[in-house]
């Protein structure tokens, strides 16, 4: 009885009686869904029509292909695909593949912000078949105060009991065409509708939920013929992590690769310390693989976890320059390095672009290296040395020869290579 009295008082403050309370959600639902009209208790900035029903199999063939896809379980464990980490995602990537190759994407936002990373896959005939871009995470807020309807205690308490992950999954999967008979559930349906309007992109075409892997999927409008683009969403600790994937040719083989990637890319948080581990794996590769596209993928992976360390970027460029047929991979890295650091970091005269400040830094470093090499190879006057034994003399010359060899190696290979893992 006490609860009922409190409820009546609260409703009176909102201008509602008990009778109006019980028909308010249904009336609001009818006005919104059927007429796209809004009331003082609930409104949306756009028509709700496209946000009501998750994509049906018949309504979106690309979604059906992704959701129903069942490929070989060992696909990314073959000799031609390997799992790599890129920005907290574990991704199967082609390596030493006879048909496809990997090209990094590093889009500079400005001179200060971190880049938008991603990658593209090309055929060996240089046809771009798909591209993946990783987007900034979005905070998933429950937004219980956005509508007057939610402030009614009967509905507010019901909404508050919903777990964020449950709301997130329902946002992608719940069919809202028919209102529930339960007025609290009906209010929850209206709440899900608003969440869709808030979080789904404006150029959305269809949306759905992939139950077995727990991912949200949004198909996007695409003006280009014979192409398909989707956003793939993952929920983790109150954040929506997502990437876009676009296939540029709906050839069945290329679509199959897209479907595999959507289903097999996994989100997992890593610290920048993992970049050290990946870098050590790179250094353990044979030299011929270090200067190949495979070596570049290791360095790109390490860099993605320690994105402000310019040494990773510089080393990636200079190893690629020593290999053959790596221009497709070098182009995006030159462009990003020039925008962010005012130097393309190239050792090739025809590819080196830099501003005056970076040129001065490079010249100073080259002079320091030359001085170290000169000192390491300077002839020794034995009269200036005090050796206690022949063995001590032999150790001295062995160490000097080793130092000279190291300096020559650094000059012929990478600048500041010993500092590559210094954390900025």
C-alpha positions as CSV (number, residue, x, y, z in Angstrom):
1,X,0.0,0.0,0.0
2,X,2.9,2.3,0.9
3,X,4.5,1.6,-2.5
4,X,1.3,2.4,-4.3
5,X,0.9,5.7,-2.5
6,X,4.5,6.7,-3.4
7,X,3.9,5.7,-7.0
8,X,0.7,7.8,-7.2
9,X,2.6,10.8,-5.8
10,X,5.4,10.4,-8.3
11,X,3.0,10.0,-11.2
12,X,1.1,13.1,-10.1
13,X,4.4,15.0,-10.2
14,X,4.7,13.9,-13.9
15,X,1.1,14.7,-14.7
16,X,0.0,11.1,-14.9
17,X,-2.7,9.1,-13.3
18,X,-2.7,5.3,-12.9
19,X,-5.0,4.8,-15.8
20,X,-2.8,6.9,-18.2
21,X,0.2,5.0,-16.9
22,X,-1.0,1.7,-18.3
23,X,-1.9,2.9,-21.7
24,X,1.0,5.4,-22.1
25,X,3.6,2.9,-23.5
26,X,1.2,1.3,-25.9
27,X,-0.1,4.6,-27.1
28,X,3.4,5.9,-27.5
29,X,4.5,2.8,-29.3
30,X,1.6,3.1,-31.8
31,X,2.3,6.8,-32.4
32,X,6.0,6.2,-32.9
33,X,6.1,2.9,-34.9
34,X,2.9,3.2,-37.0
35,X,2.8,7.0,-37.5
36,X,6.4,8.1,-36.8
37,X,4.8,10.8,-34.6
38,X,6.2,11.7,-31.2
39,X,4.7,12.7,-27.8
40,X,5.9,14.8,-24.9
41,X,7.1,11.5,-23.3
42,X,9.1,10.1,-26.2
43,X,10.7,11.5,-29.4
44,X,13.3,10.5,-32.0
45,X,15.3,12.7,-34.3
46,X,14.6,10.4,-37.3
47,X,12.0,8.0,-38.7
48,X,12.1,4.7,-36.8
49,X,11.2,2.5,-39.8
50,X,14.7,1.2,-40.6
51,X,15.6,0.5,-37.0
52,X,12.7,-1.9,-36.2
53,X,13.7,-5.2,-37.6
54,X,17.1,-7.0,-37.6
55,X,18.2,-8.0,-41.1
56,X,16.4,-11.1,-42.4
57,X,18.2,-13.7,-44.4
58,X,16.2,-12.9,-47.5
59,X,16.5,-9.2,-46.9
60,X,20.3,-9.1,-46.9
61,X,22.2,-11.7,-48.8
62,X,25.6,-10.5,-47.6
63,X,24.5,-10.8,-44.0
64,X,23.2,-14.3,-44.6
65,X,26.5,-15.3,-46.1
66,X,28.4,-14.0,-43.1
67,X,26.1,-15.4,-40.4
68,X,25.8,-18.9,-42.1
69,X,29.4,-19.2,-43.1
70,X,31.2,-22.4,-42.0
71,X,34.7,-22.6,-43.3
72,X,37.5,-25.1,-42.5
73,X,38.5,-24.9,-38.8
74,X,42.2,-24.9,-39.7
75,X,42.0,-22.0,-42.2
76,X,44.2,-19.6,-40.3
77,X,46.6,-22.3,-39.2
78,X,47.7,-23.2,-42.8
79,X,51.2,-22.3,-44.1
80,X,49.8,-19.3,-45.9
81,X,47.8,-17.6,-43.2
82,X,49.0,-16.7,-39.7
83,X,47.4,-14.9,-36.7
84,X,48.9,-11.5,-36.0
85,X,47.9,-8.8,-33.4
86,X,46.9,-5.4,-34.8
87,X,45.7,-2.9,-32.3
88,X,44.2,-5.4,-29.8
89,X,42.7,-7.5,-32.5
90,X,43.9,-11.0,-33.4
91,X,43.7,-11.3,-37.2
92,X,44.5,-14.1,-39.7
93,X,46.7,-12.5,-42.4
94,X,48.1,-14.0,-45.6
95,X,51.9,-14.6,-45.5
96,X,53.9,-16.1,-48.4
97,X,50.6,-16.6,-50.2
98,X,50.5,-17.5,-53.8
99,X,47.4,-15.5,-54.5
100,X,47.2,-12.6,-52.0
101,X,49.3,-10.0,-50.2
102,X,48.9,-7.6,-47.3
103,X,49.3,-3.8,-47.5
104,X,49.2,-1.7,-44.3
105,X,46.9,1.3,-43.9
106,X,47.9,4.2,-41.6
107,X,45.7,7.2,-42.1
108,X,47.0,10.3,-40.5
109,X,44.4,12.4,-38.8
110,X,46.8,15.3,-38.1
111,X,50.3,15.8,-36.9
112,X,49.4,15.0,-33.3
113,X,46.7,12.4,-33.2
114,X,47.3,8.7,-33.4
115,X,46.7,7.2,-36.9
116,X,43.7,5.2,-38.0
117,X,45.2,1.7,-38.7
118,X,44.0,-1.0,-40.9
119,X,45.1,-3.1,-43.8
120,X,44.1,-4.1,-47.4
121,X,44.4,-7.4,-49.1
122,X,45.4,-7.5,-52.8
123,X,45.7,-10.2,-55.4
124,X,49.1,-10.9,-56.8
125,X,47.8,-9.1,-59.9
126,X,47.5,-5.9,-57.7
127,X,43.7,-6.0,-57.5
128,X,42.5,-4.6,-54.2
129,X,39.8,-7.1,-52.9
130,X,39.1,-5.8,-49.4
131,X,40.1,-3.3,-46.8
132,X,39.6,-3.3,-43.0
133,X,39.8,-0.1,-40.9
134,X,39.8,0.0,-37.1
135,X,37.8,2.8,-35.5
136,X,37.9,4.5,-32.2
137,X,35.9,2.7,-29.5
138,X,32.5,4.1,-28.5
139,X,31.4,4.3,-24.9
140,X,28.1,2.4,-24.6
141,X,25.9,4.5,-22.3
142,X,22.6,3.3,-21.0
143,X,21.0,6.8,-21.3
144,X,18.1,6.3,-18.9
145,X,17.4,10.0,-18.6
146,X,17.0,10.8,-22.3
147,X,13.2,10.5,-22.4
148,X,10.5,11.5,-20.1
149,X,9.0,8.0,-20.4
150,X,12.0,6.4,-18.7
151,X,11.6,8.7,-15.7
152,X,8.4,7.0,-14.7
153,X,9.4,4.8,-11.7
154,X,7.7,1.6,-12.9
155,X,9.7,1.7,-16.2
156,X,12.9,3.2,-14.7
157,X,13.3,0.4,-12.2
158,X,12.8,-2.2,-15.0
159,X,15.4,-0.6,-17.3
160,X,17.9,-0.3,-14.4
161,X,17.8,-4.0,-13.9
162,X,19.0,-4.7,-17.4
163,X,22.7,-5.6,-17.7
164,X,24.7,-3.5,-20.3
165,X,25.7,-6.5,-22.3
166,X,22.0,-7.7,-22.4
167,X,20.9,-4.3,-23.7
168,X,23.8,-4.3,-26.2
169,X,22.9,-7.7,-27.6
170,X,19.2,-6.8,-27.8
171,X,20.0,-3.6,-29.6
172,X,21.2,-5.8,-32.5
173,X,18.8,-8.7,-32.3
174,X,15.4,-7.7,-30.9
175,X,12.4,-7.4,-33.3
176,X,10.5,-4.3,-32.4
177,X,7.6,-4.5,-34.9
178,X,5.1,-5.8,-32.4
179,X,4.7,-4.3,-28.9
180,X,4.8,-6.6,-25.9
181,X,1.7,-7.1,-23.8
182,X,3.7,-6.2,-20.8
183,X,3.9,-2.5,-20.4
184,X,7.4,-2.6,-18.8
185,X,8.7,-4.7,-21.7
186,X,7.0,-2.3,-24.1
187,X,8.8,0.6,-22.6
188,X,12.1,-1.4,-22.9
189,X,11.3,-1.9,-26.6
190,X,11.0,1.9,-27.1
191,X,14.3,2.3,-25.2
192,X,16.0,-0.2,-27.6
193,X,14.7,1.7,-30.5
194,X,16.3,4.9,-29.2
195,X,19.6,3.1,-28.6
196,X,19.6,2.0,-32.2
197,X,19.1,5.5,-33.5
198,X,21.8,6.7,-31.2
199,X,24.5,4.2,-31.9
200,X,23.9,2.8,-35.4
201,X,25.6,4.8,-38.3
202,X,23.4,7.1,-40.3
203,X,24.2,5.3,-43.6
204,X,23.0,2.0,-42.2
205,X,21.2,-0.4,-44.5
206,X,20.6,-3.4,-42.3
207,X,21.7,-4.7,-38.9
208,X,21.9,-8.1,-37.2
209,X,23.5,-10.1,-34.5
210,X,25.8,-13.1,-34.9
211,X,24.8,-15.2,-32.0
212,X,27.5,-17.9,-32.0
213,X,30.4,-15.3,-31.9
214,X,28.5,-12.5,-30.0
215,X,29.1,-9.8,-32.6
216,X,26.9,-7.0,-33.9
217,X,26.8,-6.5,-37.6
218,X,25.7,-3.4,-39.6
219,X,25.6,-3.4,-43.4
220,X,26.2,0.1,-44.8
221,X,24.9,1.9,-47.8
222,X,27.5,1.9,-50.6
223,X,27.2,3.9,-53.8
224,X,29.8,1.8,-55.6
225,X,28.5,-1.1,-57.7
226,X,29.7,-4.6,-56.9
227,X,31.0,-3.7,-53.5
228,X,29.7,-4.4,-49.9
229,X,30.7,-2.7,-46.7
230,X,29.9,-3.7,-43.0
231,X,30.7,-2.5,-39.5
232,X,31.5,-5.3,-37.1
233,X,30.9,-4.5,-33.3
234,X,32.3,-6.2,-30.2
235,X,31.3,-5.3,-26.6
236,X,33.9,-5.2,-23.9
237,X,33.7,-3.5,-20.5
238,X,31.3,-0.8,-21.4
239,X,32.8,0.0,-24.8
240,X,31.8,-0.8,-28.3
241,X,34.9,-1.8,-30.3
242,X,34.4,-2.0,-34.1
243,X,36.0,-2.2,-37.4
244,X,34.7,-1.7,-41.0
245,X,35.3,-4.2,-43.7
246,X,34.7,-3.5,-47.4
247,X,34.9,-6.0,-50.2
248,X,35.5,-4.3,-53.6
249,X,34.5,-7.3,-55.7
250,X,31.8,-9.7,-54.8
251,X,33.6,-12.6,-56.5
252,X,32.7,-15.7,-54.4
253,X,36.3,-16.3,-53.4
254,X,36.8,-12.7,-52.1
255,X,33.5,-12.8,-50.3
256,X,34.6,-16.0,-48.6
257,X,37.7,-14.3,-47.3
258,X,35.6,-11.4,-46.0
259,X,33.2,-13.8,-44.3
260,X,36.1,-15.7,-42.7
261,X,37.7,-12.4,-41.4
262,X,34.4,-11.2,-39.9
263,X,33.9,-14.4,-38.0
264,X,37.6,-15.1,-37.0
265,X,38.9,-11.6,-36.0
266,X,38.9,-11.5,-32.2
267,X,39.2,-8.6,-29.8
268,X,41.7,-9.0,-26.9
269,X,43.5,-6.3,-24.9
270,X,47.3,-6.2,-25.0
271,X,49.9,-4.0,-23.3
272,X,52.7,-2.3,-25.2
273,X,55.0,-4.8,-23.6
274,X,53.7,-7.3,-26.1
275,X,55.4,-5.2,-28.8
276,X,58.7,-6.2,-27.4
277,X,57.8,-9.9,-27.8
278,X,56.6,-9.4,-31.4
279,X,59.8,-7.5,-32.2
280,X,62.0,-10.3,-30.8
281,X,60.0,-12.8,-33.0
282,X,60.8,-10.5,-36.0
283,X,64.5,-10.5,-35.2
284,X,64.6,-14.3,-35.0
285,X,63.4,-14.5,-38.6
286,X,65.9,-15.3,-41.3
287,X,67.1,-12.1,-43.0
288,X,65.4,-12.9,-46.3
289,X,62.0,-13.0,-44.4
290,X,62.8,-9.9,-42.4
291,X,63.1,-7.8,-45.6
292,X,59.9,-9.4,-47.1
293,X,56.3,-8.5,-46.6
294,X,56.2,-11.0,-43.8
295,X,58.8,-9.1,-41.8
296,X,56.8,-5.9,-42.3
297,X,53.7,-7.5,-40.8
298,X,55.6,-8.4,-37.6
299,X,56.9,-4.8,-37.3
300,X,53.4,-3.3,-38.2
301,X,52.0,-5.5,-35.5
302,X,54.5,-4.4,-32.9
303,X,54.1,-0.7,-33.9
304,X,50.3,-0.9,-33.6
305,X,50.7,-1.7,-29.9
306,X,53.2,1.1,-29.3
307,X,52.0,3.6,-31.9
308,X,54.0,6.6,-30.6
309,X,57.3,4.9,-31.0
310,X,58.6,6.2,-34.3
311,X,61.5,3.8,-34.3
312,X,59.1,0.9,-35.3
313,X,57.9,2.9,-38.2
314,X,61.3,3.9,-39.4
315,X,62.7,0.3,-39.1
316,X,59.6,-1.0,-40.9
317,X,60.3,1.3,-43.9
318,X,64.0,0.6,-44.0
319,X,63.7,-3.2,-43.9
320,X,61.1,-3.1,-46.6
321,X,63.4,-0.9,-48.8
322,X,66.0,-3.7,-48.7
323,X,63.5,-6.2,-50.1
324,X,62.1,-6.6,-53.6
325,X,58.6,-5.6,-54.9
326,X,57.6,-3.8,-51.6
327,X,56.5,-0.5,-53.1
328,X,52.8,-1.1,-52.4
329,X,53.6,-1.5,-48.7
330,X,56.0,1.4,-48.6
331,X,53.7,4.0,-50.1
332,X,51.2,4.3,-47.1
333,X,54.1,4.2,-44.6
334,X,56.0,7.0,-46.4
335,X,52.9,9.1,-46.5
336,X,52.1,8.7,-42.8
337,X,55.7,9.2,-41.7
338,X,55.9,12.4,-43.6
339,X,52.6,13.8,-42.2
340,X,53.3,12.8,-38.6
341,X,57.1,13.2,-38.4
342,X,58.0,15.4,-41.3
343,X,60.2,12.7,-42.8
344,X,59.6,9.7,-45.0
345,X,62.5,7.9,-43.2
346,X,63.7,6.6,-46.5
347,X,67.3,5.5,-47.2
348,X,66.6,6.0,-51.0
349,X,67.4,9.4,-52.3
350,X,64.4,9.4,-54.7
351,X,62.0,8.6,-51.9
352,X,63.5,10.7,-49.1
353,X,61.3,13.7,-48.2
354,X,61.9,15.7,-45.0
355,X,61.7,19.2,-43.6
356,X,64.7,21.2,-42.6
357,X,64.6,20.2,-38.9
358,X,64.4,16.4,-39.7
359,X,67.3,16.8,-42.2
360,X,69.5,18.4,-39.6
361,X,68.7,15.6,-37.1
362,X,69.6,13.0,-39.8
363,X,72.9,14.7,-40.7
364,X,73.9,15.0,-37.0
365,X,73.2,11.3,-36.5
366,X,75.1,10.3,-39.6
367,X,78.1,12.4,-38.3
368,X,78.0,10.6,-34.9
369,X,77.9,7.2,-36.6
370,X,80.9,8.2,-38.8
371,X,82.9,9.3,-35.8
372,X,82.1,6.1,-33.9
373,X,83.2,4.0,-36.9
374,X,86.4,6.0,-37.3
375,X,87.2,5.5,-33.6
376,X,86.5,1.8,-33.7
377,X,88.7,1.3,-36.7
378,X,91.6,3.6,-35.6
379,X,95.0,1.8,-35.6
380,X,96.3,1.0,-32.2
381,X,99.8,2.0,-31.0
382,X,100.9,-1.0,-29.0
383,X,103.4,1.1,-27.1
384,X,100.4,2.9,-25.5
385,X,99.0,-0.3,-24.2
386,X,99.9,-2.1,-21.0
387,X,99.1,-5.8,-21.4
388,X,99.8,-8.1,-18.5
389,X,99.8,-11.2,-20.7
390,X,99.5,-12.4,-24.3
391,X,96.0,-13.6,-23.5
392,X,94.9,-10.1,-22.5
393,X,96.4,-8.6,-25.7
394,X,94.4,-11.2,-27.8
395,X,91.2,-10.3,-25.9
396,X,91.7,-6.6,-26.6
397,X,92.1,-7.0,-30.3
398,X,89.2,-9.4,-30.5
399,X,86.9,-6.9,-28.8
400,X,88.2,-4.0,-31.0
401,X,87.4,-6.1,-34.1
402,X,84.0,-6.9,-32.8
403,X,83.2,-3.2,-32.1
404,X,84.4,-2.2,-35.7
405,X,82.2,-4.9,-37.2
406,X,79.2,-3.7,-35.2
407,X,79.7,-0.1,-36.2
408,X,80.0,-1.1,-39.9
409,X,76.8,-3.2,-39.6
410,X,74.9,-0.3,-38.1
411,X,76.0,2.0,-40.8
412,X,75.1,-0.3,-43.6
413,X,71.7,-1.3,-42.0
414,X,69.6,0.9,-39.7
415,X,70.1,4.1,-37.9
416,X,69.7,3.8,-34.1
417,X,68.7,0.1,-34.5
418,X,69.9,-0.6,-31.0
419,X,67.3,1.9,-29.6
420,X,64.4,0.5,-31.5
421,X,62.6,-0.7,-28.3
422,X,63.1,2.4,-26.2
423,X,59.6,3.4,-25.1
424,X,58.9,7.0,-25.9
